[in-house]
């Protein structure tokens, strides 16, 4: 009985020790999780702030590209309207002004350093909002898709559009005061250009390409704004 009594006490003591060890382990695990959560929270904030700054800068870039592309679209529309009413226009200055597009294509090239860093490091998965993660992962593909439209504008503007303009105007001189340019024997024929059926076809094509690109930019802008909105929600 004495032996059994000692064994019972030892068993109780051993069980108590095991319980204390288990509790110690659980406390250590919990403390480690709290520490990791704190580190992850700080890293998440850092990533979100970097993304916010990047997409705010991208929005500014986008608005600049959109503005100039819209001006080009406006000029293409002016040219189309002038083609329709060319029989009533004799002022070369009006015709010349509609051709000063200021360039035929302004591509949107966002900054993606913070985004790529977050993806490659895996820090992007610290973000809890699934919609935000979806938008961030699809961002570069969305922008890449828009390049097809702007390349259509550029390629067609270079050839055959500018080649046709060269036949009538010396297209490279459009931004100069060519109406008062008496160099050489070249005659600038604005009226002939606007009467040329090919000019009407080419202008219509560029008008369509330019319009499609602006629609792509609008879609990108919507995504950019949503990304910024969701980032602000995650930062709260």
C-alpha positions in Angstrom: 0.0 0.0 0.0 2.9 2.3 0.8 4.4 1.6 -2.5 1.1 2.2 -4.3 0.7 5.5 -2.4 4.1 6.7 -3.5 3.4 5.7 -7.1 0.1 7.6 -7.1 1.9 10.8 -5.8 4.6 10.4 -8.5 2.0 9.9 -11.2 0.1 13.0 -10.1 3.4 14.9 -10.1 4.4 13.6 -13.5 1.0 14.5 -15.0 1.3 18.0 -13.4 4.7 18.5 -15.0 3.4 17.4 -18.4 0.5 19.8 -18.1 2.9 22.6 -17.2 5.1 21.8 -20.2 2.1 21.7 -22.6 0.9 25.0 -21.3 4.4 26.5 -21.7 4.5 25.2 -25.3 1.1 26.6 -26.1 2.0 30.0 -24.6 5.2 30.0 -26.6 3.3 29.2 -29.8 0.7 31.9 -29.1 3.4 34.5 -28.4 5.2 33.5 -31.6 1.9 33.8 -33.6 1.3 37.2 -32.1 4.8 38.3 -33.0 4.4 37.0 -36.5 1.0 38.7 -36.8 2.6 41.9 -35.7 5.4 41.6 -38.3 3.0 40.6 -41.0 0.7 43.6 -40.2 3.6 46.0 -40.4 4.8 44.4 -43.7 1.3 44.5 -45.0 1.0 48.2 -44.2 4.3 48.8 -45.9 3.2 47.0 -49.0 -0.1 48.8 -49.2 1.4 52.2 -48.8 3.9 51.5 -51.6 1.1 50.2 -53.8 -1.0 53.3 -53.0 1.8 55.7 -53.9 2.4 53.7 -57.1 -1.2 53.7 -58.3 -1.7 57.3 -57.4 1.3 58.1 -59.7 -0.1 55.8 -62.4 -3.4 57.6 -62.2 -1.7 60.9 -62.9 0.2 59.3 -65.9 -3.0 57.8 -67.2 -4.9 61.1 -67.0 -2.1 62.8 -69.0 -2.1 60.1 -71.7 -5.9 60.3 -71.8 -5.9 64.0 -72.3 -3.5 64.0 -75.2 -5.2 61.0 -76.8 -8.5 62.8 -76.5 -7.0 65.8 -78.3 -5.8 63.6 -81.2 -9.3 62.0 -81.4 -10.8 65.5 -81.5 -8.5 66.4 -84.4 -9.5 63.2 -86.3 -13.1 64.1 -85.8 -12.5 67.7 -87.1 -10.9 66.3 -90.2 -13.8 64.0 -90.8 -16.2 66.9 -90.5 -14.2 69.0 -92.8 -14.1 66.2 -95.4 -17.9 66.2 -95.3 -18.0 69.9 -95.9 -14.9 70.5 -98.0 -16.9 72.0 -101.0 -17.7 74.9 -98.7 -14.2 75.5 -97.3 -11.5 77.5 -99.0 -9.4 78.5 -95.9 -6.2 76.3 -95.8 -5.5 77.4 -92.3 -8.7 75.6 -91.1 -7.7 72.5 -92.9 -4.1 72.6 -91.6 -5.2 73.0 -88.0 -7.3 69.8 -88.1 -4.2 67.9 -89.2 -2.0 69.0 -86.2 -2.8 66.0 -84.1 0.2 66.6 -81.9 1.1 62.9 -82.4 -0.9 59.9 -83.4 -0.5 57.7 -80.3 0.2 58.2 -76.6 0.8 54.8 -75.0 0.2 54.4 -71.3 3.2 53.0 -69.5 2.5 52.7 -65.7 5.0 52.1 -63.0 4.8 48.6 -61.7 7.8 48.3 -59.4 5.9 48.0 -56.1 3.4 45.6 -57.6 6.0 43.3 -59.0 8.0 43.3 -55.8 4.8 42.4 -53.8 4.1 39.5 -56.2 7.6 38.1 -56.4 8.1 38.2 -52.6 4.7 36.7 -51.9 3.8 39.8 -49.7 0.7 40.3 -51.9 -0.9 37.4 -50.1 -0.8 39.4 -46.8 -3.7 41.4 -48.3 -7.0 40.0 -47.2 -9.4 41.6 -49.8 -9.8 39.0 -52.6 -11.1 41.6 -55.0 -8.0 43.7 -54.5 -5.7 40.8 -55.1 -7.7 39.9 -58.3 -7.3 43.4 -59.6 -3.6 43.6 -58.8 -2.8 40.3 -60.5 -4.7 41.3 -63.6 -3.4 44.9 -63.8 -0.4 44.3 -66.1 -2.4 42.1 -68.5 -5.1 44.8 -68.6 -2.6 47.5 -69.6 -0.9 45.1 -72.0 -4.2 44.6 -73.8 -4.5 48.3 -74.5 -1.2 48.3 -76.4 -2.8 46.5 -79.3 -5.1 49.5 -79.8 -2.4 52.1 -79.6 -0.2 50.1 -81.9 -3.0 50.0 -84.5 -3.1 53.8 -84.3 0.6 54.2 -84.7 1.1 51.7 -87.4 -1.7 53.0 -89.6 -0.7 56.6 -89.0 2.8 55.9 -90.1 1.8 54.0 -93.2 -0.4 54.6 -95.2 -1.8 57.8 -93.6 1.4 59.9 -93.4 2.5 58.6 -96.8 -0.7 59.9 -98.3 -0.3 63.3 -96.5 3.3 63.5 -97.9 1.8 63.4 -101.4 0.0 66.6 -100.7 1.6 68.4 -97.9 5.0 67.2 -96.8 3.6 65.8 -93.6 6.8 66.4 -91.6 6.3 70.1 -92.0 2.8 70.2 -90.5 4.0 71.8 -87.2 5.7 74.6 -89.1 4.2 77.6 -90.8 4.0 75.8 -94.1 1.5 78.2 -95.5 4.2 80.8 -95.7 7.0 78.3 -96.7 8.3 79.2 -100.2 11.2 76.8 -100.2 11.5 74.8 -103.3 8.8 74.3 -105.8 6.5 72.1 -103.7 2.8 73.1 -103.7 0.8 72.4 -100.6 -2.6 71.1 -101.7 -4.9 70.9 -98.6 -8.0 71.0 -100.7 -6.8 68.1 -102.9 -6.0 66.1 -99.8 -9.5 66.5 -98.2 -11.1 65.6 -101.6 -9.1 62.4 -101.9 -11.3 59.4 -101.1 -8.4 57.6 -99.5 -8.0 60.4 -97.0 -11.6 60.0 -95.9 -11.1 56.2 -95.5 -7.8 56.6 -93.6 -9.2 59.3 -91.3 -12.2 57.1 -90.5 -9.9 54.2 -89.7 -7.8 56.3 -87.4 -10.8 57.8 -85.8 -12.1 54.3 -85.0 -8.7 53.1 -83.7 -8.2 56.2 -81.5 -11.8 55.9 -80.1 -11.2 52.2 -79.2 -8.0 53.1 -77.4 -9.7 55.8 -75.4 -12.3 53.2 -74.3 -9.4 50.9 -73.2 -8.0 53.8 -71.2 -11.3 54.4 -69.5 -11.5 50.8 -68.4 -7.9 51.0 -67.0 -8.8 54.1 -65.1 -11.9 52.5 -63.6 -9.6 49.6 -62.3 -7.0 52.1 -61.1 -9.6 54.0 -59.0 -11.0 50.8 -57.6 -7.6 49.6 -56.6 -6.9 52.8 -54.7 -10.3 52.6 -53.0 -9.7 49.0 -51.9 -6.2 49.8 -50.7 -7.6 52.6 -48.5 -10.1 50.1 -47.0 -7.3 47.7 -46.3 -5.2 50.4 -44.6 -8.0 51.2 -42.1 
